[in-house]
Structures are given as structure tokens and as C-alpha cells.
């Protein structure tokens, strides 16, 4: 195991951009600080980490492996391989969780993508685990629509001993509003996959009985707050508009009909939205004893933001936020508390399109613990932020420039064609149509799927799902789509 020491005068760094480094390196500033250990490296997107009763770490690698770290050493041979897993961009072996009574029944739950009739799907399977072997599979849910970018999928048991599952919209946004579709939902099932009798749509003959909430885009974090049992969720927005939500039974979270700072009666607004994007991954409440200043805080792993976000919640509102590890370890996907009270997190650099391995050590599982000299004297600001009254207009918050969240009414602003492009298209196609590593640009009139207005309108409306191009039908009106195409055509020759 490699050990790196990081000393900083404050545990929390305000939202400031730090220079990128290729490997964790010592930064000496004060005797107060914490220490980062490399628990495992040379991995391929460790997507979900859980701890076994013997304190071993069980985790999925997105390429289709389930692996173990025992006694601080990675066991070379995976305990399980998913031979039919499909790998396209962000798909593969995803969520993993233990049954609440794992000590007695040895049951684990695993989510993965597979192909059925040339379409990508998601399934959740329960296994028995004995002697580092998974066997006796029971399908909990299957044939959930998925895609290479918007699959979800986080698994978490609640205090009610029900299994909660997030699903992405699978690049078909309008289906997030459809109760007959699994796309864009938080699902709730019993440990055997049956639908609990108190689910909100259990008596609705035209809805999936497993649905707990809907109108989600790509939720990848679920965490229950100790004491209250409230469920919080982190979710990827279209271009910015990433969300932190309080999940309520039967509630509609708006996608694609509202996003960013838009509001509509009957649809839940996020506690906070992040523009520019932070790419929120796993979320967890810290309830360990090693970092008293973090007790009860919601920590969110950030992919695009390359950091861990720390949120203070007061009366179900975000009243303070800070970020740490900014641009030090790359994209962070999973964050969990170990039985030792330390914080464990994983990097996600082998993500086609956005994540690129920096060296042979990526990806890694890292551990944060108090340094020997700090005596847990980690300095943390206790400043809170006054939340404006709900009737006040909410202003856009940018994570790069402010660490103090505000909230209020979400209002719909008149959208220009340039604004629509920046909001929905720029993250893939470049802010000036120049293209990115994720998708081609539109310079010099080069279009791969038709260059006339009718073809482009069709592509934007319906998407090119098999290529990773989402449908924007429902997210913007037909009139705005036409206006957007005119903007693209007018600027593609510049």
C-alpha cells in the first residue's frame, strides 16, 4: 500500500480551481490535515464500493468484474465475472449493495447492462455469496431500458429494508414522464423483487408498480439520512443543471419538461442545481467518528467536477457547501464510509469521452484518514448561508465562483437559440460548435447524419440513440428546436 500525506490549513477548500497533478503529491501547509492512502490501483472504473462484515471491500469494476480487497490487499482474481456485460461509454457492471441482513443471509445485489434484441438493457440480480463465490442468481428486475450514457444505476437499501434503484432516461427523455416506462425513475422493491403494497402506483393499472418517483434524467447517487430516514439523490443534468434532490413518494421531478432553473406547478424543484456541471456520482451521509466536523454532512462524488462536494443540510435545505480534492485525483465516482470511520473513494478515469487515464496507476481506490499529527483538529468553517424566502427569484449558481447556495422560486427565462445550444448541446459539441472528445463539431458544414434543416430537426427531436445522441423531444418545444437548428446552420460555416 502506498501512502501520500496531504496537509492543508482547512479540511474544506472553497470552490477554487487548483492546478491538475498526475499523481497524489505532498502539499505541506500546516500540522492540521489528513492523509490519503492508495488502497488499490491499476483498476478499471471501480463503480461501487461496499464493506463486508470482515471489513473487506467488495466492489464492481465497470468492465464486468466483482473484486475484493482483503487486509488492505487487492485479491488478484475477481470473485465473479459478468460474461455478457456490454461496454459502451458508461455502461457495464454498475451498482452493488448488500442485503441489510447480509451477516445472516449472505445476499448481495448487482446491477449490470446487457443486450437484448440489439437494445441495451439494465438488470438487477440477487446472488448468494459464500467463500468468495457468487451463486444462486435471482433476477430482481430485468429489461430496464438503458443506454451507453444514461443508465443510472445506484442501488441502496432503505431503513424500511426495501431496495431502491435509480434508472436513467436511456437518452429517451419523454419516457421519464411515462409511468408505463422504467426510464428516468427511482424504483422501490422488496428484497425478492416484488412490489411493496405501499408503493405510490401500486393500484395504478397503467403504471409500473415498482416506481417510487419519476421525472429523473440520470440519477447516480442515493443516500438515506440517519435519524430522519429521508432519501436524498444526486442527478446529472443536460449541460449543467445537475441536481441534488429530496426524494418524495410518488413525486415528479420534472425532466425533461423542466430543468436548470425552470419551475412548474406539480413538479419538484431540486434543493440546488449546479451550472456549470459537477457530474455528481455517488452520494452518502458521513456518520463516522474520525471526522467530527463532517458528521451528518452529505458528501457527493463529482466526476466532471473532479472533487468531493460537502453539503450542510438544515431543515431539508442546503445551507452551506464546500469542496475538497479539487482536480487532485481526477474523476471521483464512488464515496463511502468504512467501518473504521475513514472515507473511501474511487476514481473513474477510464470513462470514454470524458475520462482519460493519466498514467498506469489509474483507476484507484483511495482512503482519507486523519494524519498522525492532526489529532482530528480539522478546521472547518461553521458559517451558514441565509436561504432567501421561497417567493424571491432564484439566481443561477455557478460552482466555479461561489460556495454559498441560495434557493427560491425557479423561473423560466426566455431562451435564445445560443442559450439553448449552450444549455443542451455545448458539453458534447463544443461551446463554439468545434466538437469535443465526446462528439463531432459542426464546423465547415460537416454533418454526419444529414445537413439539411429537416434532417437536423429530426436528429435533435428523436436523437440517434445508438450513437449516444439523446432525444431532446420534450426538453424544448418544436419552435425552439427549429430556432436551434437555424442557429447551428448559421454558425456552422464560420
Long-range contacts (C-beta under 8 A, 24 or more apart in sequence): 1-37, 1-38, 1-39, 1-72, 1-73, 2-37, 2-38, 2-41, 3-35, 3-36, 3-37, 3-38, 4-35, 4-36, 4-37, 4-38, 5-33, 5-35, 5-36, 5-371, 6-33, 6-34, 6-35, 6-36, 7-31, 7-32, 7-33, 7-371, 8-32, 8-33, 9-379, 10-378, 10-379, 10-380, 10-381, 11-291, 11-293, 11-294, 11-324, 11-378, 11-379, 11-380, 12-310, 12-322, 12-323, 12-324, 12-380, 12-381, 13-322, 13-323, 13-324, 13-326, 14-322, 14-323, 14-403, 15-322, 15-323, 15-326, 15-399, 15-400, 15-401, 15-402, 15-403, 16-326, 17-326, 17-327, 17-400, 18-326, 18-327, 18-328, 19-327, 20-327, 21-327, 21-328, 22-358, 22-359, 23-358, 23-359, 23-361, 24-328, 24-329, 24-366, 31-373, 31-374, 32-374, 32-377, 32-378, 32-379, 33-371, 33-373, 33-374, 33-378, 34-291, 34-368, 34-369, 34-370, 34-371, 34-374, 34-378, 35-368, 35-369, 35-370, 35-371, 35-372, 36-366, 36-367, 36-368, 37-366, 37-367, 37-369, 38-361, 38-364, 38-365, 38-366, 39-69, 39-72, 39-74, 39-344, 39-364, 39-365, 39-366, 39-367, 40-69, 40-74, 40-364, 40-365, 41-361, 41-362, 41-363, 41-364, 41-365, 42-360, 42-361, 42-362, 42-363, 43-346, 43-362, 43-363, 43-364, 43-365, 44-350, 44-363, 45-92, 45-333, 45-346, 45-348, 45-349, 45-350, 45-351, 45-355, 45-363, 46-333, 46-334, 46-346, 46-347, 46-348, 46-363, 46-365, 47-92, 47-93, 47-94, 47-95, 47-96, 47-333, 47-334, 47-346, 47-348, 48-94, 48-95, 48-96, 48-97, 48-154, 48-155, 48-282, 48-334, 49-96, 49-334, 49-336, 49-344, 49-346, 49-365, 50-96, 50-97, 50-98, 50-108, 50-336, 51-336, 51-338, 51-339, 52-98, 52-102, 53-102, 53-103, 55-338, 55-339, 55-340, 57-338, 57-344, 57-365, 58-96, 58-98, 58-108, 59-96, 59-334, 59-346, 59-365, 60-93, 60-94, 60-95, 60-96, 60-110, 61-92, 61-93, 62-87, 62-90, 62-91, 62-92, 62-93, 62-94, 62-350, 63-87, 63-92, 63-93, 64-92, 64-93, 64-112, 65-93, 66-93, 66-96, 66-110, 66-134, 68-132, 69-365, 75-132, 79-132, 79-133, 79-134, 80-127, 80-133, 80-134, 82-110, 82-112, 84-114, 84-115, 85-112, 85-113, 85-114, 86-113, 86-114, 86-115, 86-120, 88-120, 88-148, 88-468, 89-148, 89-149, 89-351, 89-352, 89-353, 89-468, 90-148, 90-149, 90-151, 90-351, 90-352, 91-120, 91-146, 91-147, 91-148, 91-151, 94-122, 94-151, 94-152, 94-153, 94-154, 95-124, 95-152, 95-153, 95-154, 95-155, 95-165, 95-166, 96-155, 97-155, 97-156, 97-157, 97-163, 98-157, 99-126, 99-157, 99-191, 100-157, 100-161, 106-130, 107-191, 108-134, 109-140, 109-155, 109-163, 110-134, 111-152, 111-153, 111-155, 111-165, 113-146, 113-151, 116-143, 119-145, 120-145, 120-146, 120-147, 120-148, 120-151, 120-170, 121-145, 121-146, 122-146, 122-151, 122-152, 122-153, 122-167, 124-153, 124-155, 124-163, 124-165, 124-193, 126-191, 126-192, 126-193, 138-192, 138-193, 139-193, 140-189, 140-192, 140-193, 141-165, 141-182, 141-187, 141-189, 141-193, 141-210, 144-182, 145-170, 145-172, 145-175, 145-181, 145-182, 145-183, 146-170, 147-171, 147-172, 147-465, 147-468, 148-468, 149-218, 149-468, 149-470, 150-217, 150-218, 150-236, 150-470, 151-218, 152-218, 152-219, 152-220, 153-220, 154-219, 154-220, 154-221, 154-222, 154-282, 155-222, 156-222, 156-223, 156-224, 157-191, 158-188, 158-224, 158-229, 158-231, 159-224, 159-229, 160-229, 161-191, 162-188, 162-189, 162-190, 162-191, 162-196, 163-188, 163-189, 163-190, 163-191, 164-188, 164-212, 164-222, 164-231, 165-189, 165-210, 166-216, 166-219, 166-220, 166-222, 166-233, 167-216, 167-219, 168-216, 168-217, 168-218, 168-219, 169-216, 169-217, 169-218, 169-255, 169-256, 169-470, 170-465, 171-463, 171-465, 171-468, 171-469, 171-470, 171-471, 172-463, 172-465, 172-470, 172-471, 173-217, 173-255, 173-256, 173-470, 173-471, 173-472, 173-473, 173-474, 173-475, 174-256, 174-471, 174-473, 174-474, 176-214, 176-215, 176-216, 176-217, 176-255, 176-256, 177-214, 177-215, 177-252, 177-255, 177-256, 177-257, 177-474, 179-204, 179-206, 179-207, 179-208, 179-211, 179-214, 180-206, 180-207, 180-208, 181-208, 182-208, 182-210, 182-211, 184-214, 184-215, 184-216, 184-217, 184-255, 185-210, 185-211, 185-212, 185-213, 185-214, 185-216, 186-211, 186-212, 186-213, 186-214, 186-216, 186-219, 186-222, 186-231, 186-233, 186-247, 187-211, 187-212, 188-212, 200-249, 200-250, 201-250, 212-247, 212-249, 212-250, 213-247, 213-248, 213-249, 213-250, 213-251, 213-252, 213-253, 214-251, 214-252, 214-253, 215-251, 215-252, 215-253, 215-254, 215-255, 215-257, 215-267, 215-268, 216-253, 216-255, 217-255, 217-256, 217-259, 219-245, 220-280, 220-281, 220-282, 221-280, 221-281, 221-282, 221-283, 221-284, 221-300, 221-301, 222-247, 222-283, 223-283, 223-284, 223-285, 223-298, 224-285, 225-285, 225-296, 225-298, 225-313, 226-285, 226-287, 226-296, 230-316, 232-283, 232-285, 232-298, 232-313, 233-283, 234-280, 234-281, 234-282, 234-283, 234-300, 235-270, 235-280, 236-277, 236-279, 236-280, 237-273, 237-274, 237-275, 237-277, 238-423, 238-424, 238-427, 238-475, 239-277, 239-422, 239-423, 239-424, 239-425, 239-426, 239-427, 240-273, 240-274, 240-275, 240-276, 240-277, 240-423, 240-427, 241-273, 241-274, 241-275, 241-277, 241-423, 242-273, 242-274, 242-275, 242-277, 242-278, 242-279, 242-280, 243-270, 243-271, 243-272, 243-273, 243-274, 243-280, 244-270, 244-271, 244-272, 244-280, 244-283, 244-298, 244-300, 244-311, 244-318, 245-270, 245-271, 246-271, 246-316, 255-475, 256-472, 256-473, 256-474, 256-475, 257-474, 257-475, 258-410, 258-412, 259-475, 260-396, 260-423, 261-394, 261-396, 261-410, 261-411, 261-412, 261-413, 262-410, 262-411, 262-412, 263-409, 263-410, 263-411, 263-412, 269-410, 271-316, 271-317, 271-318, 271-407, 272-311, 272-318, 272-321, 272-397, 272-405, 272-407, 273-397, 274-305, 274-397, 274-399, 275-396, 275-397, 275-398, 275-399, 276-304, 276-398, 276-399, 276-400, 277-304, 277-305, 277-427, 278-302, 278-303, 278-304, 278-305, 278-307, 278-309, 278-399, 279-303, 279-304, 279-305, 279-331, 279-354, 280-305, 280-309, 281-332, 281-333, 281-334, 281-335, 281-348, 282-333, 282-334, 282-335, 282-336, 283-335, 284-335, 284-336, 284-337, 286-337, 286-343, 287-337, 288-337, 288-338, 288-340, 288-341, 288-342, 288-343, 289-341, 290-340, 290-341, 290-342, 290-369, 290-370, 290-376, 291-341, 291-343, 291-370, 291-376, 291-378, 292-376, 293-378, 293-380, 294-343, 294-380, 299-335, 299-343, 300-335, 301-332, 301-333, 301-334, 301-335, 301-345, 302-331, 302-332, 303-331, 303-332, 303-333, 303-348, 303-351, 303-354, 303-355, 304-331, 304-354, 305-399, 306-330, 306-331, 306-332, 307-332, 308-332, 308-335, 308-345, 312-384, 314-384, 317-387, 317-407, 318-405, 318-407, 319-384, 319-385, 319-387, 319-405, 320-381, 320-383, 320-384, 320-385, 320-403, 320-404, 320-405, 321-403, 321-404, 321-405, 322-380, 322-381, 322-403, 323-399, 323-403, 329-364, 329-366, 330-355, 330-358, 330-362, 331-355, 338-367, 340-369, 342-367, 342-368, 342-369, 343-367, 343-368, 343-369, 344-368, 353-437, 353-438, 354-437, 354-438, 356-437, 415-476, 415-480, 417-480, 417-483, 417-484, 417-486, 417-487, 418-487, 420-476, 420-480, 420-483, 420-484, 420-487, 421-484, 421-487, 421-488, 424-472, 424-475, 424-476, 424-484, 425-484, 432-491, 433-488, 433-491, 433-492, 439-468, 439-469, 442-488, 442-491, 442-492, 443-492, 443-494, 444-492, 444-493, 445-492, 445-493, 446-492, 447-492, 453-482, 453-485, 453-486, 453-489, 456-485, 456-488, 456-489, 457-481, 457-482, 457-485, 460-484, 460-485
